[in-house]
Amino acid sequence: MVRRRTRAVGATLHLDHRPDVLERLLRLLRLTNVLEHLTVPVTGEETRDGHPRTERCDG
């Protein structure tokens, strides 16, 4: 619901200071090439670790 509302007004949602457990999960999903199946890239933006910023895909 939050993603739909932020997208509707043209905003981008990003979580700063993510807990270590979430960072480890994201690294695992990247390593196994699963993250790209769960997200779509948001153009021109990168996270603090240099990876493309992503958003969840509905589809």
Buried (B, 14 or more C-beta within 10 A) or exposed (E): EEEEEBEEEEEEEBEEEEEEEEEEEBEEBEEEEEBEEEBBEBEEEEBEEEEBBBBEEEE
